[in-house]
Amino acid sequence: MPFRILPEEEFIGRGDDLLRLYRRALTSDETFVRSALLSGPRGVGKTELLKQLFNRLFWKQDSVAPFYFSVNPAFLSAADFARDFLVQFLHQRLAFESKDRGLITLSAPSLNELAQRSEERNDSWARETIERFRGRSSDPLDALCIALAAPHHAALATGKPAAVFIDEFQNVRLLHRNGNADPSLSSLLEPLLTSRKTPCLIAGHDAEIVEIPVTAGIARLEVAPLSRANASALVASLSGGSGAGDAPDQLHERLNGIPLYLRCVAAAVQGQTGERNFWEAYARELLDGALSLYWSSLFKRHVPALNARSTALAVAYEVCRAGEALTPAKIASAHSISEEQTAMLLQALHAAGLVQGEYGVYRPPDDGVRVDFIRALHSTSLLGKHPREVAADLFGARRTAVARGAAVELSLSKSRDAELVAAQCLAQIGRNLGVNEEIIGQLQIALIEACINALEHGDSEDRQVLIRFDHSDGRFEIAVESSGREFVSHETGAPFYKERMREDASRGWGLKLMQKFTDEVRFERTPRGTRVVLVKRFGTAEAVQKEGAVNGK
């Protein structure tokens, strides 16, 4: 293939879409199949769907010749675009005719090599196309017209229509001569889009594509986000089988079934289980992972001037936090910049997909991940916040101190006897759940020690500590997380408690007390800082024996 495609086990939830498009392509020679736009949000999988469709048409049938072309922003001069389009088409078409796996996996050859290959195969239409192109290459517009007409001429010569797939179609509006973008050049694609012999499927950024005149009236084929069941299955398949239930409902709602987001988070979670690990993976992705790289690259592409990016980011943040549609005039007034400059920045942000705009007003994107990205980038780039603080802010926004079933979260600030507040909260939770008072008493001692250490060693300005209480059948788990300095060994995962106990022999880390009154004590590194997890089991013979030992029975 001229590109990589996902293995079948990772191409989840798109079987029906692929089959529908496959059947549509096969009927193109029998009925008039119009060109169409694959429509859907960024990251929903339109590109992958086109590639999978190309692959199926290439290997599973012989009546329709597939052609996949992605508009490369590096080849947008009329001359470069024409040559790239023609070479890619001839390469794929000749490979399709011979069904040569070795040929299709090679990088695109030169025109000379293609001419030689067509001579060997006695493909007169290909030789004639190359000769016409060479004869008019001195005129970029003529060369472009010849290249764009090649699929149609091949279909007439061979009797096989071409199913043309053009990805990143919005880039055609940047076609240029002499370095200056000429929007009228995109009109040269009209014969390709309207020919019965070359029905096209185009994809890219919807908001930009629909503004290109040549796409006026084009049919839309919606590509919807994955269903919750398919989203969970994709996460499970990519995160080492950690299970769909491990990803919290709120995070699934945030990712909204977008395969790009699901893949990034599943890769970042690295097979770990538990709600907290998934949220931390999400935070890492927003701060410096593949998700951040994806949206940052779009932001930089559409706002290339370094001196304009800070203002553009401030404008995007203003739109996202306003909670209402804003006019350019209102935004300009808030940031003390001209309306003309504001309009230019908003247009660039709209093209990047970081704001939505219609009827002269702008609002946040209907995508929580993009909103979180803007907030995270604003906090790190303009406010100078440490990534740990930003991660904590994201956690606070997504996971407030509310009870959900048998899980409760608490945010604790440094104050007099703050650890006792946590202990009282634990006592109330225990009473509500009907947990034995003796077990709760033991957990309170361990919790107080963990909180004292977290509050004293935290290095954030507010010394905030996050506490999560989880209860399930026969098990109580408490996680105490702070922004304290790292104390977990990278090699063993164990704390450097011996050194700390020598520093503070009067109490140290309280590790012995925590171990005495619980069944398990874990120390973990997190994006925010450090976490101590206390686990207490009850209702089993092992737990009863430990309780007896603690109480001297």
Summary of the structure (lengths in Angstrom):
residues: 553
radius of gyration: 29.9
end to end distance: 71.3
largest distance: 99.0
contacts: 1761
relative contact order: 0.07
helix: 56%
strand: 14%
